[in-house]
């Protein structure tokens, strides 16, 4: 990977039509991954396990929709299904 900054607005969305499932996407690294993938055109399915902390997922969803992305969140404990 080189150090050049890529301007995706000039190149379009190279991953448009792809879908990713991102666990832990309501905060920290998972949220940043979801946002970056949305910038690249990926539709995302976000996962978090605590329905009482849905406000974090709402913030991520707003950020992604704000850049024209698509995300759906699923509340599920994938460690102990």
Secondary structure, DSSP 8 states (H G I E B T S, - for coil): --S----HHHH--TTTT-EEEEETTTSHHHHHHHHHHHHTT-EEEEEES-GGGHHHHHHHHHHHHHTT--EEEEE--SS--
